[in-house]
């Protein structure tokens, strides 16, 4: 079952660390968000393969926005 990874805060996508197709372990940083001049890493909640990255660098996101999907 796919796992959707959502933004926990409102902010901007500062950097995308992984791409679709990458295999990641639990706790690996996937995306870095910037909010209120702080960098907040978004980590994989479990291991798996990234099937989708749904954001681009510089994009503004709201809390709850789906950033990526793991298979």
MOPAC internal coordinates of N, CA, C and O (Angstrom, degrees):
PM7 1SCF
backbone

  N    0.0000 0     0.00 0     0.00 0    0    0    0
  C    1.4537 1     0.00 0     0.00 0    1    0    0
  C    1.5402 1   108.68 1     0.00 0    2    1    0
  O    1.2310 1   119.57 1   -50.83 1    3    2    1
  N    1.3306 1   118.44 1   129.17 1    3    2    1
  C    1.4617 1   121.27 1  -179.56 1    5    3    2
  C    1.5270 1   112.14 1   -63.97 1    6    5    3
  O    1.2310 1   121.39 1   -32.23 1    7    6    5
  N    1.3162 1   114.95 1   147.77 1    7    6    5
  C    1.4633 1   122.40 1   177.01 1    9    7    6
  C    1.5203 1   108.33 1  -112.38 1   10    9    7
  O    1.2310 1   120.41 1   -60.23 1   11   10    9
  N    1.3323 1   116.83 1   119.77 1   11   10    9
  C    1.4599 1   120.48 1   176.72 1   13   11   10
  C    1.5206 1   109.01 1   -87.58 1   14   13   11
  O    1.2310 1   121.02 1   -45.58 1   15   14   13
  N    1.3190 1   115.65 1   134.42 1   15   14   13
  C    1.4559 1   121.02 1   178.67 1   17   15   14
  C    1.5205 1   107.43 1  -106.37 1   18   17   15
  O    1.2310 1   120.91 1   -60.91 1   19   18   17
  N    1.3255 1   115.87 1   119.09 1   19   18   17
  C    1.4624 1   121.70 1  -174.15 1   21   19   18
  C    1.5203 1   111.56 1  -108.43 1   22   21   19
  O    1.2310 1   121.41 1   -25.64 1   23   22   21
  N    1.3334 1   114.92 1   154.36 1   23   22   21
  C    1.4635 1   121.10 1   174.31 1   25   23   22
  C    1.5259 1   108.21 1   -69.26 1   26   25   23
  O    1.2310 1   120.51 1   -47.48 1   27   26   25
  N    1.3021 1   116.62 1   132.52 1   27   26   25
  C    1.4612 1   121.17 1   178.46 1   29   27   26
  C    1.5294 1   112.07 1   -90.92 1   30   29   27
  O    1.2310 1   121.26 1   170.80 1   31   30   29
  N    1.3521 1   115.19 1    -9.20 1   31   30   29
  C    1.4676 1   121.18 1   179.63 1   33   31   30
  C    1.5211 1   108.81 1  -143.05 1   34   33   31
  O    1.2310 1   121.01 1   -15.37 1   35   34   33
  N    1.3236 1   115.67 1   164.63 1   35   34   33
  C    1.4595 1   121.52 1   171.48 1   37   35   34
  C    1.5253 1   107.46 1   -84.52 1   38   37   35
  O    1.2310 1   120.43 1   -45.62 1   39   38   37
  N    1.3216 1   116.78 1   134.38 1   39   38   37
  C    1.4611 1   119.76 1  -179.87 1   41   39   38
  C    1.5133 1   111.25 1  -179.05 1   42   41   39
  O    1.2310 1   121.01 1    19.39 1   43   42   41
  N    1.3154 1   115.68 1  -160.61 1   43   42   41
  C    1.4599 1   122.86 1   178.95 1   45   43   42
  C    1.5165 1   109.46 1  -117.49 1   46   45   43
  O    1.2310 1   121.05 1   -34.58 1   47   46   45
  N    1.3378 1   115.60 1   145.42 1   47   46   45
  C    1.4621 1   120.20 1   175.14 1   49   47   46
  C    1.5267 1   106.42 1   -75.40 1   50   49   47
  O    1.2310 1   120.98 1   -68.84 1   51   50   49
  N    1.3198 1   115.73 1   111.16 1   51   50   49
  C    1.4586 1   121.16 1  -177.09 1   53   51   50
  C    1.5205 1   110.85 1   -85.99 1   54   53   51
  O    1.2310 1   120.25 1   135.36 1   55   54   53
  N    1.3431 1   117.13 1   -44.64 1   55   54   53
  C    1.4557 1   120.73 1  -178.16 1   57   55   54
  C    1.5183 1   109.99 1  -152.78 1   58   57   55
  O    1.2310 1   121.00 1   -40.61 1   59   58   57
  N    1.3334 1   115.69 1   139.39 1   59   58   57
  C    1.4598 1   121.88 1   174.76 1   61   59   58
  C    1.5238 1   106.46 1  -105.01 1   62   61   59
  O    1.2310 1   120.81 1   -62.26 1   63   62   61
  N    1.3377 1   116.06 1   117.74 1   63   62   61
  C    1.4629 1   122.22 1  -174.25 1   65   63   62
  C    1.5264 1   113.55 1   -87.66 1   66   65   63
  O    1.2310 1   119.52 1   154.81 1   67   66   65
  N    1.3247 1   118.52 1   -25.19 1   67   66   65
  C    1.4643 1   123.05 1  -175.04 1   69   67   66
  C    1.5178 1   109.54 1  -127.51 1   70   69   67
  O    1.2310 1   120.44 1   -14.72 1   71   70   69
  N    1.3424 1   116.75 1   165.28 1   71   70   69
  C    1.4590 1   121.21 1   178.16 1   73   71   70
  C    1.5260 1   109.62 1  -125.61 1   74   73   71
  O    1.2310 1   121.18 1   -16.43 1   75   74   73
  N    1.3253 1   115.35 1   163.57 1   75   74   73
  C    1.4655 1   120.08 1   176.83 1   77   75   74
  C    1.5195 1   108.79 1   -57.55 1   78   77   75
  O    1.2310 1   121.24 1   -44.52 1   79   78   77
  N    1.3255 1   115.22 1   135.48 1   79   78   77
  C    1.4611 1   121.49 1  -178.24 1   81   79   78
  C    1.5102 1   113.32 1   101.72 1   82   81   79
  O    1.2310 1   120.14 1   158.76 1   83   82   81
  N    1.3443 1   117.34 1   -21.24 1   83   82   81
  C    1.4720 1   120.37 1   178.35 1   85   83   82
  C    1.5267 1   110.18 1   -66.87 1   86   85   83
  O    1.2310 1   120.99 1   -37.35 1   87   86   85
  N    1.3287 1   115.72 1   142.65 1   87   86   85
  C    1.4651 1   121.77 1   173.09 1   89   87   86
  C    1.5256 1   106.33 1   -97.42 1   90   89   87
  O    1.2310 1   120.87 1   -50.36 1   91   90   89
  N    1.3396 1   115.95 1   129.64 1   91   90   89
  C    1.4642 1   120.69 1  -176.49 1   93   91   90
  C    1.5281 1   110.50 1  -126.27 1   94   93   91
  O    1.2310 1   121.44 1   -21.91 1   95   94   93
  N    1.3191 1   114.85 1   158.09 1   95   94   93
  C    1.4600 1   122.42 1   176.14 1   97   95   94
  C    1.5204 1   108.94 1  -102.97 1   98   97   95
  O    1.2310 1   120.94 1   -21.60 1   99   98   97
  N    1.3113 1   115.80 1   158.40 1   99   98   97
  C    1.4632 1   120.95 1   175.65 1  101   99   98
  C    1.5227 1   109.44 1   -53.40 1  102  101   99
  O    1.2310 1   120.61 1   -47.05 1  103  102  101
  N    1.3280 1   116.44 1   132.95 1  103  102  101
  C    1.4597 1   121.74 1   177.06 1  105  103  102
  C    1.5139 1   115.17 1    91.55 1  106  105  103
  O    1.2310 1   119.45 1   170.43 1  107  106  105
  N    1.3304 1   118.66 1    -9.57 1  107  106  105
  C    1.4697 1   120.27 1   177.99 1  109  107  106
  C    1.5196 1   109.94 1   -70.10 1  110  109  107
  O    1.2310 1   120.52 1   -39.01 1  111  110  109
  N    1.3288 1   116.61 1   140.99 1  111  110  109
  C    1.4558 1   121.46 1   177.83 1  113  111  110
  C    1.5193 1   109.55 1   -74.62 1  114  113  111
  O    1.2310 1   120.97 1   -51.95 1  115  114  113
  N    1.3316 1   115.76 1   128.05 1  115  114  113
  C    1.4578 1   122.10 1   179.19 1  117  115  114
  C    1.5185 1   111.45 1  -101.73 1  118  117  115
  O    1.2310 1   121.55 1   134.91 1  119  118  117
  N    1.3204 1   114.65 1   -45.09 1  119  118  117
  C    1.4646 1   122.25 1  -173.64 1  121  119  118
  C    1.5189 1   107.75 1  -143.14 1  122  121  119
  O    1.2310 1   120.78 1   -32.10 1  123  122  121
  N    1.3259 1   116.12 1   147.90 1  123  122  121
  C    1.4667 1   120.21 1   174.41 1  125  123  122
  C    1.5199 1   107.83 1  -116.06 1  126  125  123
  O    1.2310 1   121.27 1   -55.99 1  127  126  125
  N    1.3250 1   115.17 1   124.01 1  127  126  125
  C    1.4595 1   121.94 1   176.37 1  129  127  126
  C    1.5181 1   109.12 1   -98.04 1  130  129  127
  O    1.2310 1   120.76 1   -28.36 1  131  130  129
  N    1.3237 1   116.16 1   151.64 1  131  130  129
  C    1.4667 1   121.91 1   174.91 1  133  131  130
  C    1.5185 1   106.97 1  -118.58 1  134  133  131
  O    1.2310 1   121.48 1   -52.15 1  135  134  133
  N    1.3253 1   114.77 1   127.85 1  135  134  133
  C    1.4525 1   120.55 1   178.06 1  137  135  134
  C    1.5169 1   108.61 1  -147.27 1  138  137  135
  O    1.2310 1   120.53 1   -50.94 1  139  138  137
  N    1.3013 1   116.58 1   129.06 1  139  138  137
  C    1.4720 1   122.41 1   179.51 1  141  139  138
  C    1.5350 1   110.84 1    51.51 1  142  141  139
  O    1.2310 1   120.96 1  -136.46 1  143  142  141
  N    1.3408 1   115.77 1    43.54 1  143  142  141
  C    1.4638 1   124.17 1   177.43 1  145  143  142
  C    1.5243 1   113.56 1    63.94 1  146  145  143
  O    1.2310 1   120.80 1  -159.19 1  147  146  145
  N    1.3372 1   116.08 1    20.81 1  147  146  145
  C    1.4632 1   121.31 1   175.86 1  149  147  146
  C    1.5177 1   108.43 1  -116.69 1  150  149  147
  O    1.2310 1   120.19 1   -36.11 1  151  150  149
  N    1.3243 1   117.25 1   143.89 1  151  150  149
  C    1.4572 1   122.16 1   175.67 1  153  151  150
  C    1.5276 1   108.50 1   -96.78 1  154  153  151
  O    1.2310 1   120.62 1   -54.23 1  155  154  153
  N    1.3173 1   116.43 1   125.77 1  155  154  153
  C    1.4580 1   122.01 1  -176.55 1  157  155  154
  C    1.5331 1   108.57 1  -119.77 1  158  157  155
  O    1.2310 1   119.95 1   -67.50 1  159  158  157
  N    1.3471 1   117.70 1   112.50 1  159  158  157
  C    1.4640 1   119.29 1   178.79 1  161  159  158
  C    1.5267 1   111.09 1   -73.93 1  162  161  159
  O    1.2310 1   120.96 1   -40.34 1  163  162  161
  N    1.3251 1   115.77 1   139.66 1  163  162  161
  C    1.4578 1   122.37 1   173.60 1  165  163  162
  C    1.5182 1   105.72 1  -105.39 1  166  165  163
  O    1.2310 1   120.75 1   -63.21 1  167  166  165
  N    1.3247 1   116.17 1   116.79 1  167  166  165
  C    1.4608 1   121.57 1  -173.62 1  169  167  166
  C    1.5228 1   111.47 1  -103.96 1  170  169  167
  O    1.2310 1   121.23 1   -25.01 1  171  170  169
  N    1.3258 1   115.24 1   154.99 1  171  170  169
  C    1.4633 1   121.18 1   175.35 1  173  171  170
  C    1.5283 1   108.82 1   -67.32 1  174  173  171
  O    1.2310 1   119.77 1   -54.05 1  175  174  173
  N    1.3306 1   118.05 1   125.95 1  175  174  173
  C    1.4654 1   120.58 1   179.67 1  177  175  174
  C    1.5344 1   112.27 1   -75.08 1  178  177  175
  O    1.2310 1   120.88 1   165.05 1  179  178  177
  N    1.3378 1   115.92 1   -14.95 1  179  178  177
  C    1.4584 1   122.15 1   179.80 1  181  179  178
  C    1.5233 1   107.49 1  -158.25 1  182  181  179
  O    1.2310 1   120.68 1   -12.07 1  183  182  181
  N    1.3007 1   116.30 1   167.93 1  183  182  181
  C    1.4569 1   119.99 1   176.43 1  185  183  182
  C    1.5177 1   110.30 1   -77.37 1  186  185  183
  O    1.2310 1   120.71 1   -23.98 1  187  186  185
  N    1.3278 1   116.25 1   156.02 1  187  186  185
  C    1.4576 1   120.47 1   177.15 1  189  187  186
  C    1.5162 1   111.18 1   162.55 1  190  189  187
  O    1.2310 1   121.42 1     8.58 1  191  190  189
  N    1.3147 1   114.88 1  -171.42 1  191  190  189
  C    1.4621 1   121.84 1   178.16 1  193  191  190
  C    1.5177 1   108.35 1  -106.75 1  194  193  191
  O    1.2310 1   120.53 1   -45.53 1  195  194  193
  N    1.3223 1   116.60 1   134.47 1  195  194  193
  C    1.4632 1   120.76 1   178.17 1  197  195  194
  C    1.5224 1   108.03 1   -74.83 1  198  197  195
  O    1.2310 1   120.54 1   -63.16 1  199  198  197
  N    1.3353 1   116.57 1   116.84 1  199  198  197
  C    1.4618 1   119.71 1   178.42 1  201  199  198
  C    1.5220 1   111.86 1   -92.19 1  202  201  199
  O    1.2310 1   120.57 1   152.60 1  203  202  201
  N    1.3393 1   116.52 1   -27.40 1  203  202  201
  C    1.4704 1   120.36 1  -179.65 1  205  203  202
  C    1.5177 1   110.86 1  -149.27 1  206  205  203
  O    1.2310 1   120.91 1   -38.51 1  207  206  205
  N    1.3198 1   115.87 1   141.49 1  207  206  205
  C    1.4621 1   122.97 1   164.13 1  209  207  206
  C    1.5262 1   103.78 1  -112.85 1  210  209  207
  O    1.2310 1   120.09 1   -60.40 1  211  210  209
  N    1.3133 1   117.44 1   119.60 1  211  210  209
  C    1.4681 1   121.01 1  -172.39 1  213  211  210
  C    1.5236 1   114.26 1  -102.36 1  214  213  211
  O    1.2310 1   120.14 1  -167.67 1  215  214  213
  N    1.3274 1   117.34 1    12.33 1  215  214  213
  C    1.4587 1   120.87 1   179.88 1  217  215  214
  C    1.5282 1   109.30 1  -132.79 1  218  217  215
  O    1.2310 1   121.14 1   -12.15 1  219  218  217
  N    1.3306 1   115.43 1   167.85 1  219  218  217
  C    1.4532 1   121.62 1   175.00 1  221  219  218
  C    1.5271 1   108.40 1  -126.01 1  222  221  219
  O    1.2310 1   120.60 1   -23.89 1  223  222  221
  N    1.3233 1   116.47 1   156.11 1  223  222  221
  C    1.4681 1   119.83 1   177.98 1  225  223  222
  C    1.5247 1   109.26 1   -60.08 1  226  225  223
  O    1.2310 1   120.83 1   -43.52 1  227  226  225
  N    1.3229 1   116.02 1   136.48 1  227  226  225
  C    1.4531 1   122.33 1  -179.59 1  229  227  226
  C    1.5206 1   113.98 1    92.10 1  230  229  227
  O    1.2310 1   120.23 1   167.15 1  231  230  229
  N    1.3197 1   117.17 1   -12.85 1  231  230  229
  C    1.4666 1   121.42 1  -178.61 1  233  231  230
  C    1.5306 1   110.84 1   -71.19 1  234  233  231
  O    1.2310 1   120.70 1   -39.64 1  235  234  233
  N    1.3154 1   116.27 1   140.36 1  235  234  233
  C    1.4680 1   121.85 1   174.12 1  237  235  234
  C    1.5159 1   108.55 1   -86.73 1  238  237  235
  O    1.2310 1   120.90 1   -43.06 1  239  238  237
  N    1.3404 1   115.88 1   136.94 1  239  238  237
  C    1.4572 1   120.81 1   179.61 1  241  239  238
  C    1.5266 1   109.78 1  -131.02 1  242  241  239
  O    1.2310 1   121.61 1   -29.14 1  243  242  241
  N    1.3139 1   114.52 1   150.86 1  243  242  241
  C    1.4651 1   121.79 1   176.14 1  245  243  242
  C    1.5204 1   108.58 1  -100.12 1  246  245  243
  O    1.2310 1   120.51 1   -20.77 1  247  246  245
  N    1.3116 1   116.62 1   159.23 1  247  246  245
  C    1.4620 1   120.96 1   174.25 1  249  247  246
  C    1.5265 1   108.86 1   -54.91 1  250  249  247
  O    1.2310 1   120.29 1   -47.23 1  251  250  249
  N    1.3329 1   117.06 1   132.77 1  251  250  249
  C    1.4509 1   122.00 1   180.00 1  253  251  250
  C    1.5208 1   114.28 1    94.03 1  254  253  251
  O    1.2310 1   120.01 1   169.34 1  255  254  253
  N    1.3379 1   117.59 1   -10.66 1  255  254  253
  C    1.4644 1   121.61 1   177.97 1  257  255  254
  C    1.5272 1   109.41 1   -63.53 1  258  257  255
  O    1.2310 1   119.39 1   -47.88 1  259  258  257
  N    1.3282 1   118.77 1   132.12 1  259  258  257
  C    1.4697 1   121.71 1   178.49 1  261  259  258
  C    1.5298 1   108.50 1   -75.32 1  262  261  259
  O    1.2310 1   121.17 1   -59.37 1  263  262  261
  N    1.3368 1   115.37 1   120.63 1  263  262  261
  C    1.4618 1   122.21 1  -178.55 1  265  263  262
  C    1.5188 1   112.24 1   -92.20 1  266  265  263
  O    1.2310 1   120.74 1   140.31 1  267  266  265
  N    1.3348 1   116.19 1   -39.69 1  267  266  265
  C    1.4608 1   121.68 1  -175.05 1  269  267  266
  C    1.5184 1   109.33 1  -156.38 1  270  269  267
  O    1.2310 1   121.47 1   -15.49 1  271  270  269
  N    1.3359 1   114.80 1   164.51 1  271  270  269
  C    1.4581 1   121.18 1   177.84 1  273  271  270
  C    1.5183 1   108.22 1  -130.93 1  274  273  271
  O    1.2310 1   120.98 1   -48.03 1  275  274  273
  N    1.3439 1   115.73 1   131.97 1  275  274  273
  C    1.4676 1   122.96 1   176.15 1  277  275  274
  C    1.5146 1   109.15 1  -106.85 1  278  277  275
  O    1.2310 1   120.93 1   -38.98 1  279  278  277
  N    1.3337 1   115.83 1   141.02 1  279  278  277
  C    1.4720 1   121.28 1   172.87 1  281  279  278
  C    1.5019 1   108.70 1  -100.27 1  282  281  279
  O    1.2310 1   120.10 1   180.00 1  283  282  281

